[in-house]
Amino acid sequence: MRLLRFLISRTFWVQLGLAVVMVVVGFVAMNVMLRGYTRHSERIAVPGVVGMHMDGAVLLLEEQGLHPVIMDSLYSAKGSPGAVVEQDPADGVEVKGTRNVYLTVYRSTPPSERLEVEEGMDAGVARILLDVKGFPFEERYLPSTELAGLVMGVEDRKGKACGPDDRLRKGAPLVLVIGQASARQVPLPDVVGMTRTQGMAALKRAGLQVGFTRWTAPPANAEDSTQALIEAQLPAYNPGREVLEGAAIDLIFAPPILVSDTL
């Protein structure tokens, strides 16, 4: 009976009402706090930052509760270094708060690549390698029986030789020098008795190359090296003899003192 009287008393209903109010207030407060912390129900329109400098873009995205991430960079001669060129998600897409926004920006320096093309490499392989590495190139052919169809060298547009270990700006224009066998016959000059300098110049004028060289005796000094006389050539000279253009002519040198001693 006492319990029944308490349940129907005013005191009970007042306390029950207060308990219900406290539960409702607690639930609402907790829900508001969770929403403020996790932003589960909040969606944000991603602002457009393409064209902005990355510093300003990062600041704007963070002010909107988003998390900017610099994912990649690319080079363009026309692009402004540090400017945002791409973003993901795109401008206007609605996302949940704290979502990552991935940015691609222009870099200030162009990427470089190791050349890796060397003398003696097959020309077809060299072409593929230059294409893959992003080097535009033109081809120049020089007569060569030994390096026909092979790489003789790589040059920049100013004529500077480039080695296989050189790192070059990606996109730098190059010249691929390739050896080419010639079917054209040219007269073989007689260079025996000429100085080393004269003989090499005569072969070059005839469209020929210097092949293997040998000395009958070591030159005593640099002057002897330049003033040495050609004692023999292979193939040997005969009147009217012709050889393939670009052929290599072997030479045998003798220091001038030895030549004069034999005269």
LINCOR-V863143 format. One record per pair of residues at least 4 apart in sequence whose C-alpha atoms are under 6 Angstrom apart, sorted by the first residue. I is the first residue (numbers start at 1). GAP is how many residues later the second one is. D is the distance in Angstrom with one decimal. If there is no record, write none. Layout:
BEGIN
I,GAP,D / I,GAP,D
END
This chain:
BEGIN
7,5,5.8 / 13,4,6.0 / 22,4,6.0 / 34,4,5.9 / 35,4,4.8 / 35,5,6.0 / 39,58,6.0 / 43,51,5.9 / 43,52,5.2 / 43,53,4.5 / 44,50,5.2 / 44,51,5.3 / 45,47,5.0 / 45,48,5.4 / 45,49,4.2 / 46,45,5.5 / 46,46,5.1 / 46,47,5.5 / 47,44,5.3 / 48,43,4.3 / 49,8,5.5 / 50,34,4.9 / 50,35,5.4 / 50,36,5.9 / 51,32,5.6 / 51,33,5.2 / 52,5,6.0 / 52,31,5.5 / 52,32,5.7 / 53,29,5.5 / 53,30,4.2 / 54,4,5.9 / 54,28,5.7 / 54,29,5.7 / 54,30,5.8 / 58,10,5.8 / 61,5,5.2 / 62,4,5.1 / 62,5,6.0 / 65,32,5.8 / 65,33,5.5 / 66,32,4.5 / 66,33,5.4 / 67,31,5.7 / 67,32,5.9 / 67,33,4.6 / 67,34,6.0 / 68,32,5.7 / 68,33,4.8 / 69,32,6.0 / 69,33,4.8 / 69,34,6.0 / 70,32,6.0 / 70,33,4.8 / 71,31,5.8 / 71,32,5.7 / 71,33,5.9 / 72,32,4.8 / 73,31,5.3 / 73,32,4.8 / 73,33,5.5 / 73,34,5.6 / 74,32,5.1 / 74,33,5.5 / 75,31,5.5 / 75,32,5.2 / 75,35,5.4 / 81,25,5.0 / 81,26,5.1 / 81,27,4.7 / 82,23,5.6 / 82,24,5.2 / 83,22,5.4 / 83,23,5.5 / 84,20,5.8 / 84,21,4.3 / 85,19,5.7 / 85,20,5.3 / 86,17,5.8 / 86,18,5.0 / 87,15,5.6 / 87,16,4.6 / 88,13,5.6 / 88,14,5.1 / 111,59,5.7 / 112,55,5.9 / 112,56,5.2 / 112,57,4.3 / 112,58,5.0 / 113,54,5.2 / 113,55,5.5 / 113,57,5.9 / 114,51,5.9 / 114,52,5.7 / 114,53,4.3 / 115,49,5.0 / 115,51,5.8 / 116,48,4.0 / 117,47,5.0 / 118,46,5.3 / 119,32,5.0 / 119,33,5.0 / 119,34,5.4 / 120,30,5.3 / 120,31,5.1 / 121,29,5.5 / 121,30,5.3 / 122,28,4.7 / 123,26,5.9 / 123,27,4.9 / 123,28,5.4 / 130,5,5.2 / 131,4,5.9 / 134,36,5.9 / 134,37,5.5 / 135,36,4.8 / 135,37,5.8 / 136,37,5.0 / 137,36,5.4 / 137,37,4.6 / 137,38,5.3 / 138,37,5.0 / 139,36,5.6 / 139,37,4.8 / 139,38,6.0 / 140,37,4.9 / 141,36,5.8 / 141,37,4.9 / 141,38,5.7 / 142,37,5.1 / 142,38,5.8 / 143,36,5.6 / 143,37,4.8 / 143,38,5.6 / 143,103,4.6 / 144,4,5.6 / 144,35,5.0 / 144,36,5.4 / 144,37,5.5 / 144,102,5.0 / 145,36,5.1 / 145,102,5.9 / 147,32,5.0 / 148,31,4.4 / 148,32,4.4 / 148,33,5.2 / 149,30,5.5 / 149,31,5.9 / 150,28,5.7 / 150,29,5.6 / 151,27,4.7 / 152,25,5.3 / 152,26,5.3 / 152,27,6.0 / 153,24,5.2 / 154,7,5.9 / 154,8,5.5 / 154,21,5.7 / 154,22,4.8 / 154,23,5.8 / 155,4,5.3 / 155,5,5.2 / 155,6,4.4 / 155,7,5.4 / 155,19,5.8 / 155,20,5.1 / 156,4,5.4 / 156,18,4.6 / 156,19,5.9 / 157,17,5.8 / 182,63,5.6 / 184,60,5.8 / 184,61,5.7 / 185,57,5.8 / 185,58,5.3 / 185,59,4.6 / 185,60,5.6 / 186,56,5.3 / 186,57,5.6 / 186,59,5.7 / 187,55,4.3 / 188,53,5.8 / 188,54,5.2 / 190,47,5.4 / 191,8,5.2 / 192,38,5.0 / 192,39,5.6 / 192,40,5.6 / 193,36,5.7 / 193,37,5.3 / 194,4,5.8 / 194,5,5.5 / 194,35,5.6 / 194,36,5.7 / 195,32,5.6 / 195,33,5.5 / 195,34,4.3 / 196,30,6.0 / 196,32,5.6 / 196,33,5.7 / 203,5,5.1 / 204,4,5.4 / 207,38,5.7 / 207,39,5.6 / 208,38,4.5 / 208,39,5.3 / 209,37,6.0 / 209,38,6.0 / 209,39,4.6 / 210,38,5.3 / 210,39,5.1 / 211,37,4.5 / 211,38,4.9 / 211,39,4.5 / 212,38,4.8 / 213,37,5.8 / 213,38,4.9 / 213,39,5.7 / 214,38,4.8 / 215,37,5.7 / 215,38,4.7 / 215,39,5.8 / 216,38,5.3 / 219,5,5.5 / 219,6,5.6 / 219,36,5.5 / 224,4,5.5 / 224,31,5.8 / 228,26,5.6 / 228,27,4.6 / 228,28,5.1 / 229,24,5.7 / 229,25,5.6 / 230,22,5.8 / 230,23,4.6 / 231,21,5.5 / 231,22,5.5 / 232,20,5.1 / 233,17,5.7 / 233,18,4.7 / 234,15,5.8 / 234,16,5.0
END
